[in-house]
Every structure is written in C-alpha cells, then in structure tokens.
Amino acid sequence: MAVPWGLVVFLFGIVYGYVTPGRQDKVGLFKTALLVGVVLGILFALVGFVVDLSPVGFASGQDVLGFIVSVVVLSLLFVIGAWIGDWLEGAVRTRPAP
C-alpha cells in the first residue's frame, strides 16, 4: 500500500500553522512555511527516491525531474496547510465564549 505523502505533509502544515502562536502575517508565514516545506519535501522525496516510489503519485521516483516535482508539490501542500492551520487558529481563538 502506498503512503499518502502529500496528505501527511498537508496535515503537518495544518498542525504547524495551528500551533504557531498568534495570527501570522501571510508573507512571513509563507516564507517560514516554504522553508519548512522544502525541507520536508526533500526528506519525503529522498525516501521516495530510495524506495523507488514517487511521493506524489506521478513521475518515477528514480529520476531528477520526479524528485524536483515531488519537492515542489510537497512544499506547496505544506504552505497551503500552514495557511489553513493559521486560519483555524484565528477562528477558534476569536470565537466568543458562550
């Protein structure tokens, strides 16, 4: 069974955006999330490269183009997840108490 690497990275992004204290400005969050996303993307793409399994489900896991595409896609998934997590944090914390 294939591991849904994209979903794992996306969920990591949501958790990262949620646990980062306070509402972040989108540019600062984008820069930090992009850096973390690239690191995670490289790690998961390397795992895919070693086991000959593409982390994003397309392209071969054993070529450079597949590696680069995997890193880019996983990084973008992390950034989107971080934005959603930051939005969730703001929505939960600003909700009035009953």
Secondary structure, 3 states (H helix, E strand, C coil): CCCCHHHHHHHHHHHHHHHCCCCCCHHHHHHHHHHHHHHHHHHHHHHHHHHCCCCCCCCCCCCHHHHHHHHHHHHHHHHHHHHHHHHHHHHHHCCCCC
